[in-house]
């Protein structure tokens, strides 16, 4: 029975690299996760996010670099000596133990007194106290997920790791659990580090999201910050959809940048430019575009000469594909609130958007 | 949609009926086999067990007198071999478990690319007959064999010492012969354990030893129960090992039954002993399974 040291503080990863025989999963990654925050590591499969999580849990050793919580170096600490608990992707509940004993497992190993009260309390928190004598095999996926969470939370770790915790649940249950997880995190005040490939899940729950790609962090920030001001094309496309139009900077006029995109002059605030050279990739989110009949009054930046090539109804909004004179197809979302003109395939349209929604990236950005 | 609604009422009944009938068809060959080669001989054996020698005293002639005292007589006359059978079988089972568990564990969790090779090595003895292998051990451990002469040469054994014709060699033979039956079920249940459960245990403050005791061992219990049964049951009825590697002082109940049937031609005693052995094993097994409580494992 080992009692993990009372460790508190921010989780700091410094220059973590993890190489396997033929590839580098995590490449010189440095990251600080503030105590008490809900942090998401977001990225496509194979980006190194799960490997990062396993190194924090102690299930993998970094090839180089250092992991610490507060002032305590835990880089080579055994998993059972770390104040870290994990909610596994497959839940990994012990099939031979009851729900009660599953949740009590960590407490018993540390020789904690009054296991009953602690387990009852956490089972109440996940609203499954009535199932405590069942075996995991008798529970639904959503219930198993909550037990996996309860089994980790009951230990009051300095850090709780969640490895794609909602991946196996259906959409409706996932939405519900997202809200519950967020609520539980606020309730218990433990630092949550959440790994997911689901951008919606990351944005719904986390205070801070780090977008990972090829073993590196592409961008880190609040969900709104990442969505509104992506710094790379990868981030812009991984979080939602984006339209990119090639352009060049023409001049700087006070606090605004004037740029030429495919023969049309547009402006946007200087703060929206994240590029050093004059070649730009000008990004506009599909929902920022407005559709107009040619000749209508417009406001902001305007792109004329479009033609509707496809319309799909998605419920809250309608998605239009608009072919521009330079043969690029742009995606436009319009709310189904009666604001957009009635359009059919083949109709000519003009697009407009407010300058502050533009984000300009370096022309070479990927 | 409309079609689905119309056919819905009788749809759930038909496949069930069909699958039940199909299940009986699948069971038929096995049931027939058991009836001919297990049930009939068993009834015949039961009938023989209460017979007494015919008034003519001709060898092999018996008449049915329903003498149930045959069972008691058979037990009283052969108590020693009876107890010995179960003690030897128990020791062989424990020994086999002690050897097989670490072996199966290594194969399941540590062998990596060697896994299949080790599996073949475990199964390989089955490629030659049980009898031949036991005879080979008789040669190896015999008075002129390499083991005895080496031990005598380095002075660890007296010049007239033997390994064969001892309880040790009989138990060793039983352990050796039934080791694969112990190893394979344990390996199968260990191999099925989700490695993430062991990671989860470590994550929940259990070190290696505790993880083994609290997670690995309980999850491998179905294999341990199967392996011990597959070793204990045939070992307690075995007579080849005692005959080839032991002397009459090491004879087990199987040797007695064998000689009653084929040498002395005392069919009723042999049949009574067979029934006693079967009944004892059945009781031991039922108690064991109850105690092990593996039916709770999902």
Interface residues (C-beta under 8 A of the other chain):
Chain A: X1 X2 X4 X57 X58 X59 X78 X79 X80 X84 X85 X86 X88 X90 X92 X93 X94 X95 X96 X105 X106 X109 X110 X135 X137 X151 X152 X155
Chain B: X194 X196 X197 X199 X200 X201 X202 X203 X204 X205 X206 X207 X210 X214 X215 X218 X219 X296 X297 X298
